[in-house]
Amino acid sequence: MDWQWVADHLLNQRVGMSLLILALSALLQATAGFGSALFGLPLLLWVGNSLVEAQLLIVTAMLPQNIFGCWRLRRSIDFREVAVPALLRIVALPIGVAGLTVLMNQSKQTVGQVVGVVILLAIGLQYLAGIQWHNARRWPWMLATFCGSGFLQGLMGTGGPPMVLWIHGQKYSIDRGRAFLFATYVIGFIPQVLLLRWNFGTLVWLPMLIAMLAIPLTLLAAEAGLQIGSRLGDGLMRSATYATLAILAIAAIVEPWITN
């Protein structure tokens, strides 16, 4: 083993901060069923990761947590209702990854601002969840929701908000909604990583290795989050989540003007 490589690439402050951010992201994801990327992306960018690295850190670290969540909530999963949404997301993933390729040619500050705007838009989508979407199961809604989710997932790993909006239209229970989200995330993992590998080459391996180091932390956080989510209920947790995400988004948008 090349210990100098380990010291240079794994034993540094950026990796340590990234591991902590991934654990907090897993806690939020397990509690609310979404939000790991919305929460983790701006923080991972701030500690020095590129957008591709940040996305890979999140999706890889969340995979065991999502599998764990599926197993814990397995009685709430109906894979027949997950299959079509998951397929639509996969179909739209390449478009999002193509957009990610364009973003990677921009400055880190510009990328951070784009992430901030996407987070604010996502929060706005979540507030729409209070409306009764009686037609949510019709094909136009499903195409818009899950193709949009796949695009955002490929662009920056933030495919949860459109799906959460759709779930609210179905009047799912908290556990059934979280189980649906966890299952769709798991199904989309391999296609997303393969697309990122195709577009960005060997850049994908180091962040995936770092994310694997976070697995014990994310699993512990997932267990805590599942317990918290089942006990707190929807309203209180979502209010706290929205407030945190809004603060992070605004900070990412204004940071270039403050630091220059």
C-alpha positions as CSV (number, residue, x, y, z in Angstrom):
1,M,0.0,0.0,0.0
2,D,1.2,3.5,-0.9
3,W,1.0,5.2,2.5
4,Q,2.0,8.5,1.1
5,W,-1.0,8.4,-1.3
6,V,-3.2,7.5,1.6
7,A,-1.9,10.4,3.6
8,D,-2.2,12.9,0.7
9,H,-5.7,11.8,-0.5
10,L,-7.5,10.4,2.6
11,L,-5.9,11.8,5.7
12,N,-6.7,15.5,5.3
13,Q,-9.1,18.1,6.6
14,R,-11.3,18.1,3.5
15,V,-11.9,14.4,3.8
16,G,-12.7,14.7,7.5
17,M,-15.1,17.5,7.0
18,S,-16.7,15.6,4.1
19,L,-17.3,12.5,6.3
20,L,-19.0,14.7,8.9
21,I,-21.2,16.3,6.3
22,L,-22.2,12.9,4.8
23,A,-23.2,11.7,8.3
24,L,-25.4,14.8,8.9
25,S,-26.9,14.3,5.4
26,A,-27.7,10.7,6.1
27,L,-29.5,11.8,9.3
28,L,-31.7,14.2,7.4
29,Q,-32.3,11.7,4.6
30,A,-33.5,9.0,6.9
31,T,-35.6,11.4,9.0
32,A,-37.5,13.1,6.1
33,G,-36.9,10.7,3.2
34,F,-35.1,13.4,1.2
35,G,-32.7,16.3,1.5
36,S,-29.3,14.6,1.7
37,A,-28.1,16.3,-1.6
38,L,-29.8,19.6,-0.9
39,F,-28.2,19.8,2.5
40,G,-24.8,18.2,1.6
41,L,-24.0,19.7,-1.8
42,P,-23.3,23.3,-0.7
43,L,-21.3,22.2,2.3
44,L,-19.2,19.7,0.3
45,L,-18.5,22.4,-2.2
46,W,-17.4,24.8,0.5
47,V,-14.9,22.3,1.9
48,G,-13.2,22.0,-1.5
49,N,-14.9,19.2,-3.5
50,S,-15.9,19.7,-7.1
51,L,-19.6,19.2,-8.1
52,V,-18.9,15.8,-9.5
53,E,-17.0,14.8,-6.4
54,A,-19.8,16.1,-4.1
55,Q,-22.4,14.3,-6.1
56,L,-20.5,11.0,-6.0
57,L,-19.8,11.4,-2.3
58,I,-23.5,11.8,-1.6
59,V,-25.0,9.1,-3.8
60,T,-22.4,6.5,-2.8
61,A,-22.6,7.3,1.0
62,M,-26.4,7.3,0.9
63,L,-26.6,3.9,-0.9
64,P,-26.1,1.7,2.2
65,Q,-28.4,4.0,4.1
66,N,-31.1,3.8,1.4
67,I,-30.8,0.0,1.3
68,F,-31.0,-0.1,5.1
69,G,-34.1,2.2,5.0
70,C,-35.7,-0.1,2.3
71,W,-35.1,-3.1,4.6
72,R,-36.4,-1.4,7.7
73,L,-39.5,-0.2,5.8
74,R,-39.9,-3.2,3.5
75,R,-43.5,-3.8,4.5
76,S,-44.3,-0.3,3.2
77,I,-42.8,-0.9,-0.3
78,D,-44.9,-2.0,-3.3
79,F,-42.3,-2.5,-6.1
80,R,-45.1,-2.5,-8.7
81,E,-45.7,1.2,-7.9
82,V,-42.0,2.0,-7.9
83,A,-41.0,0.4,-11.2
84,V,-42.4,2.9,-13.7
85,P,-41.2,6.1,-11.7
86,A,-37.7,4.5,-11.3
87,L,-37.5,3.8,-15.0
88,L,-38.6,7.3,-16.0
89,R,-35.8,8.7,-13.7
90,I,-33.2,6.5,-15.4
91,V,-34.3,7.6,-18.9
92,A,-33.8,11.3,-17.9
93,L,-30.5,10.8,-16.1
94,P,-28.2,11.3,-19.2
95,I,-29.7,14.7,-19.8
96,G,-28.8,15.8,-16.3
97,V,-25.3,14.4,-16.6
98,A,-24.9,16.3,-19.8
99,G,-25.9,19.5,-17.9
100,L,-23.4,18.6,-15.2
101,T,-20.6,18.4,-17.8
102,V,-21.4,22.0,-18.8
103,L,-21.5,23.1,-15.1
104,M,-18.0,21.6,-14.5
105,N,-16.5,24.1,-16.9
106,Q,-17.8,27.0,-14.7
107,S,-16.1,28.5,-11.7
108,K,-16.7,27.0,-8.2
109,Q,-18.5,30.2,-7.2
110,T,-20.8,30.0,-10.2
111,V,-21.5,26.3,-9.4
112,G,-22.2,27.2,-5.8
113,Q,-24.7,29.8,-6.9
114,V,-26.4,27.4,-9.2
115,V,-26.7,24.9,-6.4
116,G,-28.2,27.6,-4.2
117,V,-30.8,28.5,-6.8
118,V,-31.7,24.9,-7.3
119,I,-32.2,24.4,-3.5
120,L,-34.5,27.4,-3.3
121,L,-36.5,26.2,-6.2
122,A,-36.7,22.8,-4.5
123,I,-37.9,24.3,-1.3
124,G,-40.6,26.1,-3.4
125,L,-41.7,22.8,-4.9
126,Q,-42.0,21.3,-1.4
127,Y,-44.4,24.1,-0.3
128,L,-46.6,23.1,-3.3
129,A,-47.0,19.8,-1.6
130,G,-49.8,21.3,0.5
131,I,-52.0,21.5,-2.6
132,Q,-54.2,18.5,-3.4
133,W,-52.9,17.1,-6.6
134,H,-55.8,14.9,-7.6
135,N,-54.4,14.1,-11.0
136,A,-50.9,13.1,-9.8
137,R,-51.2,9.5,-11.1
138,R,-52.0,10.6,-14.6
139,W,-49.3,10.1,-17.3
140,P,-48.5,13.8,-17.9
141,W,-47.9,14.3,-14.1
142,M,-45.8,11.2,-13.9
143,L,-43.7,12.1,-16.9
144,A,-43.0,15.6,-15.6
145,T,-42.3,14.5,-12.1
146,F,-40.0,11.6,-12.6
147,C,-38.2,12.8,-15.8
148,G,-37.7,16.1,-13.9
149,S,-36.4,14.1,-10.9
150,G,-34.0,12.1,-13.1
151,F,-32.7,15.3,-14.8
152,L,-32.0,16.9,-11.4
153,Q,-30.4,13.7,-10.1
154,G,-28.0,13.6,-13.0
155,L,-27.3,17.3,-12.8
156,M,-26.4,17.5,-9.1
157,G,-28.0,14.6,-7.2
158,T,-31.0,16.6,-6.1
159,G,-33.8,14.4,-7.6
160,G,-35.9,14.1,-4.4
161,P,-38.1,17.3,-4.4
162,P,-40.3,16.5,-7.4
163,M,-40.9,13.0,-6.1
164,V,-41.8,14.3,-2.6
165,L,-44.3,16.6,-4.3
166,W,-45.8,13.6,-6.1
167,I,-45.9,11.5,-2.9
168,H,-47.9,14.2,-1.1
169,G,-50.4,14.0,-4.0
170,Q,-50.9,10.3,-3.2
171,K,-51.6,10.9,0.5
172,Y,-48.9,8.3,1.4
173,S,-48.1,7.7,5.1
174,I,-44.7,8.9,6.3
175,D,-43.2,5.4,6.2
176,R,-44.7,4.5,2.8
177,G,-43.5,7.8,1.4
178,R,-39.9,7.3,2.7
179,A,-39.9,3.7,1.5
180,F,-40.9,4.8,-2.0
181,L,-38.1,7.3,-2.0
182,F,-35.4,4.9,-0.7
183,A,-36.4,2.3,-3.3
184,T,-36.2,4.7,-6.2
185,Y,-32.8,6.0,-5.0
186,V,-31.4,2.4,-4.8
187,I,-32.6,1.5,-8.3
188,G,-31.1,4.6,-9.9
189,F,-27.6,4.2,-8.2
190,I,-25.8,2.0,-10.7
191,P,-27.1,3.8,-13.9
192,Q,-26.0,7.1,-12.4
193,V,-22.5,6.0,-11.4
194,L,-22.0,4.4,-14.8
195,L,-23.0,7.6,-16.6
196,L,-20.7,9.6,-14.4
197,R,-17.8,7.1,-15.0
198,W,-18.5,7.4,-18.8
199,N,-18.4,11.2,-18.7
200,F,-15.7,11.9,-16.1
201,G,-13.4,8.8,-16.2
202,T,-11.3,8.0,-13.2
203,L,-12.4,11.1,-11.3
204,V,-15.2,9.0,-9.9
205,W,-13.1,6.5,-7.9
206,L,-11.6,8.6,-5.2
207,P,-14.9,10.2,-4.0
208,M,-16.5,6.8,-4.0
209,L,-13.7,5.4,-1.9
210,I,-14.0,8.3,0.6
211,A,-17.8,7.8,0.7
212,M,-17.2,4.1,1.6
213,L,-15.2,5.3,4.6
214,A,-18.3,7.1,5.7
215,I,-20.6,4.1,5.6
216,P,-20.4,3.2,9.4
217,L,-21.3,6.9,10.2
218,T,-24.1,7.0,7.7
219,L,-25.6,3.8,8.9
220,L,-25.6,5.0,12.5
221,A,-27.1,8.3,11.4
222,A,-29.7,6.4,9.3
223,E,-30.9,4.4,12.3
224,A,-31.2,7.6,14.4
225,G,-33.0,9.3,11.5
226,L,-35.5,6.5,11.0
227,Q,-36.4,6.7,14.7
228,I,-36.7,10.5,14.7
229,G,-38.8,10.5,11.6
230,S,-41.3,8.0,12.9
231,R,-41.7,9.9,16.2
232,L,-41.6,13.5,15.2
233,G,-44.2,13.5,12.4
234,D,-44.2,15.4,9.2
235,G,-44.8,19.0,10.1
236,L,-42.1,19.8,12.7
237,M,-39.3,18.0,10.8
238,R,-40.1,19.6,7.5
239,S,-40.2,23.1,8.9
240,A,-36.8,22.7,10.5
241,T,-35.5,21.1,7.2
242,Y,-36.8,23.9,5.0
243,A,-35.3,26.6,7.3
244,T,-31.8,24.9,7.3
245,L,-31.8,24.4,3.5
246,A,-32.9,28.0,2.8
247,I,-30.1,29.3,4.9
248,L,-27.5,27.2,3.1
249,A,-29.0,28.1,-0.3
250,I,-28.9,31.9,0.4
251,A,-25.4,31.6,1.8
252,A,-24.2,29.8,-1.4
253,I,-25.8,32.5,-3.6
254,V,-24.4,35.5,-1.8
255,E,-20.9,34.1,-0.9
256,P,-19.2,35.4,-4.1
257,W,-20.4,38.9,-3.4
258,I,-19.3,38.8,0.2
259,T,-15.9,37.3,-0.4
260,N,-15.0,39.6,-3.4
